Amino acid sequence: MAILATPLRSVATSSKTRPVLSWQESLRRAIRDPVQLCRSLQLPPKYEQAAAQASELFGVFVPREYLDRIKIGDEKDPLLRQVLPIAEEAEIGKGFSLDPVGDADALTAPGLLHKYHSRVLLIATGACAVHCRYCFRRHFPYDQMPRGLEDWKPAIEQIKEDTAIEEVILSGGDPLMLTDQRLAELVACLDPIKHVKRLRIHTRLPIMIPSRVTDALISLLSNRHRMPVVVVHINHPAEIDVPVSMALSRLVESGILVLNQSVLLRGVNDSAEVLSTLSKRLVDLRVMPYYLHQLDRTLGTSHFEVPVKIGISIIEQMRSRLPGYAIPRFVQEKRGKLSKQVLA
């Protein structure tokens, strides 16, 4: 597959005709077979063997709602590149490792990562609504993480005892893969902890399967004594179609602070044109551009890496095009550091 930056195509404004399903049904109907993925998009046969081999290292999972936004037969489609397994995933890039950001070092209780002074992160689940090929946790030992409320007790106790913790981040995997009931039970464990002022959820589900944003979910997140923050993950403006726009608007209109983070990816969004268009689209939806991440150097992802100097140049170009509030911070996470490192 070509790895040069793809030209910007028109921002998606509508989806192909598909019945609106419950988010659970959408998960059940997602594509898990790499050959089926290639054939659904009418890719040349040469991609099938490579996709099958690469998927043995990290499986395929693509919701059909996301598949509908990918151009049929376009081998360079920036959305396709994020989900299609390719042969380069078997390469061992210099400096790439199984745990580049030191998650294992930060585990202080099962499922609890404590890297920063006032914030902790809970691995709510290992499941995701998409398998992004650049995922920095593609090698994470999810099978060792908590699976029920009883398993969460040590982590919850640590949060109770450390009054410096003001924010709890639910991550994964994707915390919105939990049912509303399971999510409510986990969040309820945090409710009595008065020093926790903010609850943050990192999720890609409103982008992958917009129907996940239900009345019940909004009620769960907004009807609490602490400030809710939802951080979504959008890398390219073509990921934002009408259903995604509506899902994001529902979150915003309910009073939830919605931020976006992106990863700088070779062949996907490594141009000021693409990222400027994304920022403008986000701001129009009242979603604030938050972070542009330098790629975490996870084994199997080296073909996505963009040099830091290019990322800095892209941010400088964006500053000449956009107001300051529309420019994300270009950051990098480094093992052992007490905060993300701001690059630009």
Secondary structure, DSSP 8 states (H G I E B T S, - for coil): ---S---------S--S-----HHHHHHTSB--HHHHHHHTT--THHHHHHHHHHTTS---B-HHHHTTS-TT-TT-HHHHHH---GGGG---TT-BS-TT-HHHHEEETTEEEEETTEEEEEEES--SS--TT-TTTT--GGGS--SHHHHHHHHHHHHH-TT--EEEEEES-GGGS-HHHHHHHHHHHTT-TT--EEEEEESHHHH-GGG--HHHHHHHHSSSSEEEEEEE--SGGG--HHHHHHHHHHHHTT-EEEEEEE--TTTT-SHHHHHHHHHHHHHTT-EEEEEE----BTT-GGG---HHHHHHHHHHHHTTS-GGG--EEEE--TT-SS-EE--
